[in-house]
Amino acid sequence: MIKLIQNGLFGHSLVQVSTESMIKRYNDCLKDIGLAPTRLTSFHIDGWGWSPEIAEEQGDRFYLSHGLANPYGIIVSPKQANSSIYLPYHSFDRAIHKTIFEQYADQIKDITSRSGLWFELDQEISAYRSPQDLLMVDYVKLNFFSVDRIMTAAQDQRALIREFYDKPHAWSNDELRQRIIDSSERHGDLRYSKFEIPAHPFNEIENFFTVAFNGVYVFKKLPNGKPLLVHQSGDSSVSGETKHGHVEYNVNDPELISYLYNAGMISNNIKLFEEHPVLLELMQEHLLLEAASKLEEPVDFSTINATQKKGVVNRLMKQNLLGDAYFEFERLIMDVRDGSVGASYSIPDVLRPFLLNPEAKLSSQEKLVLWQLLCTYNPANPVFTYLFDKSSFYSQYKTWDEKLQLWIIQKILAHKEIFNALI
């Protein structure tokens, strides 16, 4: 992971928490939520306050929750606005993060100047008992809390002052005047600071991925009218059955792709790759490097010329280490360059898993979830996996040969901006 860190692909946006006051605010939030405080004297947090060091200390990646149906976030610095979310519970968590820091930037700045702020994702459900419970989640309500209850104090103080000015003879009300004095002595003058963050509903969750139940993709609205659950772990005992009110598939069920095709969710539309031929080149080159990593003598592709590369390809062919997909990619890339790929172009069967992509008509949210799902079928494009399924990417990265790791880092740095074109 060191090379990822050095190249800004892991941990670069984490916020350091090392001062006594910030650690206290963070721990106060943990205790307010009902979670164990940390003993660490320095740690880092992401955009939602999750810390890899605290997760390791407590031996629980999901320490910032009361079960996967009840995740929480902690904000102790406005700098978290620019941080990534390293352990999202849902595919829509990043959209929530953006909403929070765009709409309530002033409140976050004022509140965190004096205390910690935490929030809950209230799904109006105590715990997930079965994957079918996920279909009942129509919206998420964000509820915000300050440790010293400064938000409530600000509301109360403003109400007291309004009463003082609005009610006749309020100046003679000794009790009212004393309550205003007590509030100002305890909290200061809160009239002109922004301390109030109302409960915020987030309802852009028609389709999403959740880490609950070892990973489930939830599609609540499909053209055939039935909701769909796709189990990443392969735990569904009714995969492919259509007689129920919803449909379930295991991600390794060979019928799933056909189902998504027929539902108008995915396609093998070659237009995307005509517009971005670098995606084809990435997949072809990855197949070559992955095959070459199995040779007894390692190959440094950064130093060999085109003729030597052909020699490597020949060696791999003789040892049956390079499949047909490599050569079909070669032909397709040439056809794309020549402009001979049209609507009637026949895609070789061996390339179909690599060329799966969401239907262009879908929303960005739907595409985001589908790209993550399709990464399962296309391990030859690590740039896709980094962009849409970072957790899987980091796990896979540890298994790769060092030269493959370096190549992948180089390609991600060169092409990560393509994310915007894909959604």
TITOR-925236 format. One record per residue (C-alpha): x, y, z; residue in one letter; residue number from 1. Coordinates in steps of 0.05 Angstrom, whole numbers, plus 5000, padded with zeros to 4 digits. Example, Ala and Ser with C-alpha at 12.3 -4.5 7.8 and 13.67 -1.06 7.14 Angstrom:
2
[baza [5246; 4910; 5156]; 'A'; 1],
[baza [5273; 4979; 5143]; 'S'; 2],
This chain:
423
[baza [5000; 5000; 5000]; 'M'; 1],
[baza [5061; 5046; 5007]; 'I'; 2],
[baza [5063; 5059; 4932]; 'K'; 3],
[baza [4989; 5077; 4932]; 'L'; 4],
[baza [5000; 5125; 4989]; 'I'; 5],
[baza [5061; 5157; 4956]; 'Q'; 6],
[baza [5021; 5168; 4892]; 'N'; 7],
[baza [4961; 5198; 4928]; 'G'; 8],
[baza [4915; 5139; 4914]; 'L'; 9],
[baza [4904; 5120; 4986]; 'F'; 10],
[baza [4901; 5162; 5049]; 'G'; 11],
[baza [4919; 5227; 5016]; 'H'; 12],
[baza [4856; 5263; 5038]; 'S'; 13],
[baza [4852; 5238; 5109]; 'L'; 14],
[baza [4850; 5291; 5164]; 'V'; 15],
[baza [4898; 5283; 5222]; 'Q'; 16],
[baza [4870; 5287; 5292]; 'V'; 17],
[baza [4926; 5298; 5342]; 'S'; 18],
[baza [4911; 5358; 5386]; 'T'; 19],
[baza [4882; 5347; 5455]; 'E'; 20],
[baza [4820; 5387; 5440]; 'S'; 21],
[baza [4804; 5351; 5374]; 'M'; 22],
[baza [4815; 5283; 5405]; 'I'; 23],
[baza [4768; 5302; 5463]; 'K'; 24],
[baza [4715; 5326; 5414]; 'R'; 25],
[baza [4720; 5261; 5374]; 'Y'; 26],
[baza [4716; 5218; 5437]; 'N'; 27],
[baza [4658; 5260; 5463]; 'D'; 28],
[baza [4621; 5244; 5399]; 'C'; 29],
[baza [4636; 5170; 5405]; 'L'; 30],
[baza [4610; 5169; 5477]; 'K'; 31],
[baza [4549; 5210; 5457]; 'D'; 32],
[baza [4533; 5158; 5404]; 'I'; 33],
[baza [4544; 5102; 5455]; 'G'; 34],
[baza [4610; 5077; 5426]; 'L'; 35],
[baza [4677; 5063; 5460]; 'A'; 36],
[baza [4726; 5121; 5459]; 'P'; 37],
[baza [4796; 5113; 5431]; 'T'; 38],
[baza [4860; 5114; 5471]; 'R'; 39],
[baza [4902; 5136; 5412]; 'L'; 40],
[baza [4937; 5203; 5418]; 'T'; 41],
[baza [4940; 5213; 5342]; 'S'; 42],
[baza [4899; 5184; 5285]; 'F'; 43],
[baza [4869; 5202; 5218]; 'H'; 44],
[baza [4796; 5207; 5197]; 'I'; 45],
[baza [4760; 5209; 5131]; 'D'; 46],
[baza [4702; 5252; 5108]; 'G'; 47],
[baza [4654; 5217; 5155]; 'W'; 48],
[baza [4701; 5211; 5214]; 'G'; 49],
[baza [4720; 5139; 5203]; 'W'; 50],
[baza [4791; 5124; 5225]; 'S'; 51],
[baza [4833; 5066; 5199]; 'P'; 52],
[baza [4876; 5069; 5262]; 'E'; 53],
[baza [4816; 5065; 5309]; 'I'; 54],
[baza [4786; 5009; 5268]; 'A'; 55],
[baza [4851; 4971; 5278]; 'E'; 56],
[baza [4853; 4989; 5352]; 'E'; 57],
[baza [4783; 4964; 5363]; 'Q'; 58],
[baza [4788; 4905; 5315]; 'G'; 59],
[baza [4725; 4926; 5280]; 'D'; 60],
[baza [4721; 4959; 5212]; 'R'; 61],
[baza [4650; 4980; 5226]; 'F'; 62],
[baza [4662; 5009; 5295]; 'Y'; 63],
[baza [4626; 5073; 5276]; 'L'; 64],
[baza [4557; 5041; 5277]; 'S'; 65],
[baza [4506; 5004; 5318]; 'H'; 66],
[baza [4500; 4949; 5266]; 'G'; 67],
[baza [4501; 4960; 5191]; 'L'; 68],
[baza [4430; 4989; 5192]; 'A'; 69],
[baza [4453; 5045; 5238]; 'N'; 70],
[baza [4517; 5080; 5213]; 'P'; 71],
[baza [4541; 5146; 5242]; 'Y'; 72],
[baza [4588; 5201; 5221]; 'G'; 73],
[baza [4631; 5248; 5262]; 'I'; 74],
[baza [4654; 5317; 5240]; 'I'; 75],
[baza [4707; 5353; 5280]; 'V'; 76],
[baza [4737; 5396; 5224]; 'S'; 77],
[baza [4711; 5432; 5162]; 'P'; 78],
[baza [4772; 5401; 5126]; 'K'; 79],
[baza [4733; 5336; 5123]; 'Q'; 80],
[baza [4693; 5368; 5066]; 'A'; 81],
[baza [4752; 5351; 5019]; 'N'; 82],
[baza [4762; 5281; 5046]; 'S'; 83],
[baza [4741; 5216; 5013]; 'S'; 84],
[baza [4698; 5164; 5047]; 'I'; 85],
[baza [4742; 5103; 5056]; 'Y'; 86],
[baza [4690; 5055; 5083]; 'L'; 87],
[baza [4622; 5073; 5054]; 'P'; 88],
[baza [4563; 5032; 5079]; 'Y'; 89],
[baza [4523; 5048; 5016]; 'H'; 90],
[baza [4539; 5071; 4946]; 'S'; 91],
[baza [4500; 5135; 4960]; 'F'; 92],
[baza [4542; 5155; 5020]; 'D'; 93],
[baza [4588; 5199; 4978]; 'R'; 94],
[baza [4527; 5237; 4952]; 'A'; 95],
[baza [4504; 5247; 5024]; 'I'; 96],
[baza [4573; 5272; 5043]; 'H'; 97],
[baza [4572; 5323; 4986]; 'K'; 98],
[baza [4502; 5346; 5007]; 'T'; 99],
[baza [4522; 5356; 5080]; 'I'; 100],
[baza [4583; 5398; 5066]; 'F'; 101],
[baza [4552; 5438; 5010]; 'E'; 102],
[baza [4488; 5457; 5046]; 'Q'; 103],
[baza [4513; 5464; 5117]; 'Y'; 104],
[baza [4585; 5489; 5108]; 'A'; 105],
[baza [4573; 5551; 5151]; 'D'; 106],
[baza [4540; 5512; 5207]; 'Q'; 107],
[baza [4596; 5460; 5207]; 'I'; 108],
[baza [4648; 5515; 5211]; 'K'; 109],
[baza [4614; 5549; 5270]; 'D'; 110],
[baza [4597; 5485; 5308]; 'I'; 111],
[baza [4665; 5451; 5301]; 'T'; 112],
[baza [4699; 5514; 5325]; 'S'; 113],
[baza [4675; 5496; 5395]; 'R'; 114],
[baza [4651; 5424; 5396]; 'S'; 115],
[baza [4643; 5359; 5359]; 'G'; 116],
[baza [4585; 5345; 5311]; 'L'; 117],
[baza [4557; 5277; 5295]; 'W'; 118],
[baza [4501; 5252; 5252]; 'F'; 119],
[baza [4461; 5188; 5242]; 'E'; 120],
[baza [4431; 5157; 5179]; 'L'; 121],
[baza [4362; 5143; 5205]; 'D'; 122],
[baza [4329; 5089; 5161]; 'Q'; 123],
[baza [4271; 5080; 5210]; 'E'; 124],
[baza [4292; 5009; 5221]; 'I'; 125],
[baza [4328; 4982; 5283]; 'S'; 126],
[baza [4366; 4927; 5248]; 'A'; 127],
[baza [4368; 4889; 5183]; 'Y'; 128],
[baza [4339; 4819; 5195]; 'R'; 129],
[baza [4340; 4797; 5123]; 'S'; 130],
[baza [4362; 4826; 5055]; 'P'; 131],
[baza [4288; 4837; 5039]; 'Q'; 132],
[baza [4288; 4892; 5092]; 'D'; 133],
[baza [4331; 4933; 5044]; 'L'; 134],
[baza [4271; 4940; 4997]; 'L'; 135],
[baza [4234; 4978; 5052]; 'M'; 136],
[baza [4285; 5034; 5054]; 'V'; 137],
[baza [4253; 5090; 5014]; 'D'; 138],
[baza [4294; 5147; 5043]; 'Y'; 139],
[baza [4346; 5163; 5095]; 'V'; 140],
[baza [4338; 5219; 5145]; 'K'; 141],
[baza [4401; 5254; 5168]; 'L'; 142],
[baza [4396; 5275; 5241]; 'N'; 143],
[baza [4451; 5320; 5269]; 'F'; 144],
[baza [4474; 5328; 5341]; 'F'; 145],
[baza [4526; 5371; 5375]; 'S'; 146],
[baza [4561; 5343; 5436]; 'V'; 147],
[baza [4548; 5404; 5480]; 'D'; 148],
[baza [4478; 5411; 5452]; 'R'; 149],
[baza [4497; 5479; 5423]; 'I'; 150],
[baza [4445; 5471; 5368]; 'M'; 151],
[baza [4389; 5463; 5419]; 'T'; 152],
[baza [4418; 5520; 5461]; 'A'; 153],
[baza [4418; 5567; 5401]; 'A'; 154],
[baza [4346; 5551; 5385]; 'Q'; 155],
[baza [4326; 5562; 5458]; 'D'; 156],
[baza [4364; 5627; 5464]; 'Q'; 157],
[baza [4334; 5656; 5401]; 'R'; 158],
[baza [4264; 5636; 5424]; 'A'; 159],
[baza [4276; 5671; 5491]; 'L'; 160],
[baza [4300; 5735; 5457]; 'I'; 161],
[baza [4241; 5734; 5408]; 'R'; 162],
[baza [4194; 5728; 5467]; 'E'; 163],
[baza [4229; 5786; 5502]; 'F'; 164],
[baza [4221; 5832; 5442]; 'Y'; 165],
[baza [4152; 5808; 5418]; 'D'; 166],
[baza [4112; 5802; 5482]; 'K'; 167],
[baza [4085; 5865; 5515]; 'P'; 168],
[baza [4118; 5881; 5582]; 'H'; 169],
[baza [4167; 5823; 5574]; 'A'; 170],
[baza [4221; 5868; 5602]; 'W'; 171],
[baza [4186; 5862; 5670]; 'S'; 172],
[baza [4187; 5786; 5669]; 'N'; 173],
[baza [4243; 5770; 5718]; 'D'; 174],
[baza [4242; 5696; 5701]; 'E'; 175],
[baza [4249; 5708; 5626]; 'L'; 176],
[baza [4306; 5758; 5636]; 'R'; 177],
[baza [4342; 5709; 5682]; 'Q'; 178],
[baza [4336; 5652; 5632]; 'R'; 179],
[baza [4367; 5697; 5578]; 'I'; 180],
[baza [4423; 5716; 5625]; 'I'; 181],
[baza [4436; 5643; 5644]; 'D'; 182],
[baza [4438; 5623; 5571]; 'S'; 183],
[baza [4487; 5677; 5552]; 'S'; 184],
[baza [4532; 5663; 5612]; 'E'; 185],
[baza [4534; 5589; 5595]; 'R'; 186],
[baza [4539; 5591; 5519]; 'H'; 187],
[baza [4555; 5663; 5501]; 'G'; 188],
[baza [4515; 5704; 5450]; 'D'; 189],
[baza [4489; 5654; 5400]; 'L'; 190],
[baza [4443; 5701; 5361]; 'R'; 191],
[baza [4488; 5713; 5302]; 'Y'; 192],
[baza [4523; 5646; 5295]; 'S'; 193],
[baza [4498; 5589; 5251]; 'K'; 194],
[baza [4488; 5531; 5298]; 'F'; 195],
[baza [4424; 5499; 5271]; 'E'; 196],
[baza [4424; 5440; 5223]; 'I'; 197],
[baza [4354; 5413; 5211]; 'P'; 198],
[baza [4339; 5340; 5198]; 'A'; 199],
[baza [4352; 5328; 5124]; 'H'; 200],
[baza [4317; 5274; 5083]; 'P'; 201],
[baza [4357; 5240; 5028]; 'F'; 202],
[baza [4314; 5201; 4980]; 'N'; 203],
[baza [4359; 5187; 4920]; 'E'; 204],
[baza [4363; 5113; 4938]; 'I'; 205],
[baza [4322; 5077; 4886]; 'E'; 206],
[baza [4383; 5036; 4868]; 'N'; 207],
[baza [4443; 5026; 4913]; 'F'; 208],
[baza [4497; 4978; 4939]; 'F'; 209],
[baza [4504; 4963; 5013]; 'T'; 210],
[baza [4557; 4925; 5051]; 'V'; 211],
[baza [4502; 4893; 5093]; 'A'; 212],
[baza [4493; 4817; 5086]; 'F'; 213],
[baza [4563; 4812; 5056]; 'N'; 214],
[baza [4544; 4859; 4999]; 'G'; 215],
[baza [4477; 4868; 4965]; 'V'; 216],
[baza [4458; 4908; 4903]; 'Y'; 217],
[baza [4388; 4936; 4909]; 'V'; 218],
[baza [4348; 4956; 4847]; 'F'; 219],
[baza [4279; 4978; 4869]; 'K'; 220],
[baza [4253; 5001; 4802]; 'K'; 221],
[baza [4262; 4959; 4739]; 'L'; 222],
[baza [4222; 4961; 4674]; 'P'; 223],
[baza [4189; 4894; 4691]; 'N'; 224],
[baza [4162; 4923; 4756]; 'G'; 225],
[baza [4195; 4875; 4805]; 'K'; 226],
[baza [4251; 4898; 4852]; 'P'; 227],
[baza [4317; 4861; 4845]; 'L'; 228],
[baza [4368; 4840; 4898]; 'L'; 229],
[baza [4436; 4817; 4875]; 'V'; 230],
[baza [4478; 4781; 4928]; 'H'; 231],
[baza [4553; 4791; 4923]; 'Q'; 232],
[baza [4567; 4733; 4970]; 'S'; 233],
[baza [4523; 4682; 4933]; 'G'; 234],
[baza [4480; 4671; 4994]; 'D'; 235],
[baza [4412; 4672; 4961]; 'S'; 236],
[baza [4376; 4605; 4961]; 'S'; 237],
[baza [4324; 4630; 4911]; 'V'; 238],
[baza [4371; 4658; 4858]; 'S'; 239],
[baza [4334; 4665; 4792]; 'G'; 240],
[baza [4264; 4650; 4818]; 'E'; 241],
[baza [4212; 4699; 4792]; 'T'; 242],
[baza [4148; 4677; 4827]; 'K'; 243],
[baza [4158; 4723; 4886]; 'H'; 244],
[baza [4143; 4797; 4894]; 'G'; 245],
[baza [4216; 4811; 4881]; 'H'; 246],
[baza [4273; 4776; 4845]; 'V'; 247],
[baza [4339; 4754; 4874]; 'E'; 248],
[baza [4403; 4733; 4840]; 'Y'; 249],
[baza [4472; 4713; 4864]; 'N'; 250],
[baza [4525; 4753; 4828]; 'V'; 251],
[baza [4556; 4688; 4803]; 'N'; 252],
[baza [4491; 4663; 4773]; 'D'; 253],
[baza [4502; 4658; 4698]; 'P'; 254],
[baza [4430; 4680; 4686]; 'E'; 255],
[baza [4440; 4748; 4720]; 'L'; 256],
[baza [4472; 4782; 4660]; 'I'; 257],
[baza [4415; 4760; 4614]; 'S'; 258],
[baza [4365; 4786; 4665]; 'Y'; 259],
[baza [4398; 4854; 4667]; 'L'; 260],
[baza [4401; 4855; 4591]; 'Y'; 261],
[baza [4327; 4840; 4585]; 'N'; 262],
[baza [4311; 4892; 4638]; 'A'; 263],
[baza [4346; 4945; 4597]; 'G'; 264],
[baza [4399; 4958; 4649]; 'M'; 265],
[baza [4463; 4937; 4613]; 'I'; 266],
[baza [4487; 4927; 4542]; 'S'; 267],
[baza [4548; 4911; 4500]; 'N'; 268],
[baza [4543; 4978; 4465]; 'N'; 269],
[baza [4609; 4988; 4431]; 'I'; 270],
[baza [4599; 5064; 4425]; 'K'; 271],
[baza [4628; 5077; 4494]; 'L'; 272],
[baza [4693; 5044; 4473]; 'F'; 273],
[baza [4694; 5079; 4406]; 'E'; 274],
[baza [4692; 5145; 4444]; 'E'; 275],
[baza [4744; 5122; 4495]; 'H'; 276],
[baza [4789; 5071; 4459]; 'P'; 277],
[baza [4839; 5077; 4516]; 'V'; 278],
[baza [4793; 5032; 4556]; 'L'; 279],
[baza [4804; 4976; 4505]; 'L'; 280],
[baza [4879; 4987; 4507]; 'E'; 281],
[baza [4880; 4984; 4583]; 'L'; 282],
[baza [4844; 4918; 4584]; 'M'; 283],
[baza [4888; 4887; 4530]; 'Q'; 284],
[baza [4952; 4910; 4563]; 'E'; 285],
[baza [4929; 4886; 4631]; 'H'; 286],
[baza [4916; 4816; 4603]; 'L'; 287],
[baza [4987; 4816; 4576]; 'L'; 288],
[baza [5020; 4839; 4640]; 'L'; 289],
[baza [4979; 4791; 4683]; 'E'; 290],
[baza [5000; 4733; 4638]; 'A'; 291],
[baza [5073; 4755; 4638]; 'A'; 292],
[baza [5074; 4756; 4714]; 'S'; 293],
[baza [5067; 4680; 4711]; 'K'; 294],
[baza [5133; 4672; 4672]; 'L'; 295],
[baza [5193; 4646; 4710]; 'E'; 296],
[baza [5235; 4704; 4685]; 'E'; 297],
[baza [5199; 4771; 4700]; 'P'; 298],
[baza [5189; 4820; 4643]; 'V'; 299],
[baza [5199; 4895; 4652]; 'D'; 300],
[baza [5152; 4924; 4600]; 'F'; 301],
[baza [5176; 4994; 4614]; 'S'; 302],
[baza [5243; 4979; 4582]; 'T'; 303],
[baza [5226; 4933; 4522]; 'I'; 304],
[baza [5212; 4956; 4451]; 'N'; 305],
[baza [5155; 4935; 4405]; 'A'; 306],
[baza [5195; 4877; 4374]; 'T'; 307],
[baza [5214; 4849; 4443]; 'Q'; 308],
[baza [5142; 4855; 4464]; 'K'; 309],
[baza [5122; 4810; 4406]; 'K'; 310],
[baza [5173; 4760; 4431]; 'G'; 311],
[baza [5141; 4760; 4499]; 'V'; 312],
[baza [5072; 4749; 4468]; 'V'; 313],
[baza [5100; 4690; 4429]; 'N'; 314],
[baza [5130; 4659; 4492]; 'R'; 315],
[baza [5064; 4667; 4528]; 'L'; 316],
[baza [5027; 4634; 4471]; 'M'; 317],
[baza [5073; 4574; 4471]; 'K'; 318],
[baza [5062; 4564; 4545]; 'Q'; 319],
[baza [4986; 4573; 4538]; 'N'; 320],
[baza [4987; 4633; 4585]; 'L'; 321],
[baza [4954; 4683; 4538]; 'L'; 322],
[baza [4882; 4670; 4519]; 'G'; 323],
[baza [4841; 4689; 4458]; 'D'; 324],
[baza [4815; 4753; 4490]; 'A'; 325],
[baza [4883; 4787; 4481]; 'Y'; 326],
[baza [4883; 4777; 4406]; 'F'; 327],
[baza [4809; 4794; 4398]; 'E'; 328],
[baza [4824; 4860; 4435]; 'F'; 329],
[baza [4880; 4871; 4385]; 'E'; 330],
[baza [4832; 4864; 4327]; 'R'; 331],
[baza [4778; 4907; 4359]; 'L'; 332],
[baza [4828; 4963; 4374]; 'I'; 333],
[baza [4850; 4962; 4301]; 'M'; 334],
[baza [4778; 4965; 4277]; 'D'; 335],
[baza [4763; 5023; 4323]; 'V'; 336],
[baza [4823; 5061; 4298]; 'R'; 337],
[baza [4803; 5048; 4226]; 'D'; 338],
[baza [4732; 5070; 4240]; 'G'; 339],
[baza [4703; 5004; 4216]; 'S'; 340],
[baza [4662; 4991; 4279]; 'V'; 341],
[baza [4588; 5004; 4267]; 'G'; 342],
[baza [4520; 4988; 4297]; 'A'; 343],
[baza [4522; 4919; 4265]; 'S'; 344],
[baza [4591; 4902; 4290]; 'Y'; 345],
[baza [4595; 4831; 4316]; 'S'; 346],
[baza [4628; 4828; 4384]; 'I'; 347],
[baza [4667; 4762; 4396]; 'P'; 348],
[baza [4637; 4722; 4453]; 'D'; 349],
[baza [4703; 4722; 4490]; 'V'; 350],
[baza [4701; 4798; 4495]; 'L'; 351],
[baza [4629; 4806; 4518]; 'R'; 352],
[baza [4644; 4803; 4593]; 'P'; 353],
[baza [4697; 4857; 4584]; 'F'; 354],
[baza [4652; 4904; 4544]; 'L'; 355],
[baza [4591; 4904; 4589]; 'L'; 356],
[baza [4568; 4974; 4607]; 'N'; 357],
[baza [4506; 5008; 4635]; 'P'; 358],
[baza [4453; 5032; 4585]; 'E'; 359],
[baza [4467; 5104; 4565]; 'A'; 360],
[baza [4396; 5126; 4582]; 'K'; 361],
[baza [4403; 5110; 4656]; 'L'; 362],
[baza [4414; 5161; 4710]; 'S'; 363],
[baza [4482; 5174; 4740]; 'S'; 364],
[baza [4461; 5140; 4804]; 'Q'; 365],
[baza [4440; 5077; 4767]; 'E'; 366],
[baza [4504; 5076; 4726]; 'K'; 367],
[baza [4546; 5084; 4789]; 'L'; 368],
[baza [4515; 5022; 4820]; 'V'; 369],
[baza [4518; 4981; 4756]; 'L'; 370],
[baza [4591; 4998; 4742]; 'W'; 371],
[baza [4608; 4972; 4811]; 'Q'; 372],
[baza [4569; 4908; 4797]; 'L'; 373],
[baza [4601; 4900; 4728]; 'L'; 374],
[baza [4671; 4905; 4758]; 'C'; 375],
[baza [4657; 4835; 4784]; 'T'; 376],
[baza [4656; 4809; 4712]; 'Y'; 377],
[baza [4714; 4850; 4687]; 'N'; 378],
[baza [4777; 4841; 4728]; 'P'; 379],
[baza [4819; 4863; 4668]; 'A'; 380],
[baza [4805; 4937; 4680]; 'N'; 381],
[baza [4833; 4957; 4748]; 'P'; 382],
[baza [4820; 5030; 4732]; 'V'; 383],
[baza [4745; 5014; 4733]; 'F'; 384],
[baza [4753; 4977; 4798]; 'T'; 385],
[baza [4791; 5035; 4830]; 'Y'; 386],
[baza [4739; 5085; 4807]; 'L'; 387],
[baza [4676; 5045; 4826]; 'F'; 388],
[baza [4695; 4993; 4879]; 'D'; 389],
[baza [4755; 5017; 4918]; 'K'; 390],
[baza [4747; 4966; 4974]; 'S'; 391],
[baza [4755; 4909; 4923]; 'S'; 392],
[baza [4811; 4946; 4889]; 'F'; 393],
[baza [4852; 4952; 4953]; 'Y'; 394],
[baza [4841; 4878; 4968]; 'S'; 395],
[baza [4862; 4857; 4898]; 'Q'; 396],
[baza [4921; 4903; 4897]; 'Y'; 397],
[baza [4956; 4864; 4952]; 'K'; 398],
[baza [4955; 4801; 4908]; 'T'; 399],
[baza [4988; 4832; 4847]; 'W'; 400],
[baza [5060; 4826; 4824]; 'D'; 401],
[baza [5100; 4889; 4839]; 'E'; 402],
[baza [5110; 4907; 4766]; 'K'; 403],
[baza [5035; 4900; 4755]; 'L'; 404],
[baza [5022; 4944; 4815]; 'Q'; 405],
[baza [5067; 4999; 4786]; 'L'; 406],
[baza [5034; 4994; 4718]; 'W'; 407],
[baza [4965; 4999; 4749]; 'I'; 408],
[baza [4984; 5060; 4790]; 'I'; 409],
[baza [5011; 5094; 4728]; 'Q'; 410],
[baza [4947; 5080; 4689]; 'K'; 411],
[baza [4901; 5103; 4745]; 'I'; 412],
[baza [4939; 5169; 4751]; 'L'; 413],
[baza [4935; 5179; 4676]; 'A'; 414],
[baza [4862; 5161; 4666]; 'H'; 415],
[baza [4823; 5169; 4731]; 'K'; 416],
[baza [4788; 5231; 4703]; 'E'; 417],
[baza [4750; 5185; 4656]; 'I'; 418],
[baza [4702; 5173; 4714]; 'F'; 419],
[baza [4661; 5234; 4695]; 'N'; 420],
[baza [4652; 5208; 4624]; 'A'; 421],
[baza [4626; 5141; 4649]; 'L'; 422],
[baza [4569; 5167; 4692]; 'I'; 423],
